[in-house]
């Protein structure tokens, strides 16, 4: 994903989702490197869905 290709609103959502990912990792006392690519992808998808729910 190329951040520059997204609208300002979409960039905000992606950054909020990444922030949520790292908040969850910190709470679980993990680092992104502890997850597989697929694991982080699932984490991001879940966080992004939560961002969409709360940014309406």
N, C-alpha and C positions, 0 to 999 in steps of 0.2 A: 504494500500500500504506500502510495506517495502522498504525504500530507499536503503538499502544495496543490495537488489536483482536486482536493476536497473544498467544499464551500466553508465559509467561516463557521457556520453552525455545526457542520459535520466535523470539522477540526476540533471544535470545543467538545463534542461528544466523545471523540476518539481519545482525546487527552484525559477527559474525566474517567473514561473506562480504564485507561492505563493506570491512572491514579488509584482507582478502586482495586485493580489487580494487585498493585503493590501494597495497598492497605491490607488486603486479604492475605497476601504472602507473609507480611510482617506479623499479622495476628497468629498465623500458623507457624511462625518461626522458621520460614523457608525463604529461599532465594529463587529468583527466576531460573537460575542454572540448575536447580534441583528438579525442575520439571522437564519433561520431554517437549518437543515442539508441539506435539498434539495436545499434551496436557495444558500448555500455556494457551493454545488456541481455544480450548474449551473454557478455560478460566476467563479469557478475554471476551468470548461470546456471552458468557453468563454476566459478566460485569457490564458489557455494553447493553444488554437487555435491561438490566437494572437502571442504567443511566437513562435509557429511553422512557422507562416508567416514571422516573422522578423529574424529568426535564420537560414534561408536557405542560 
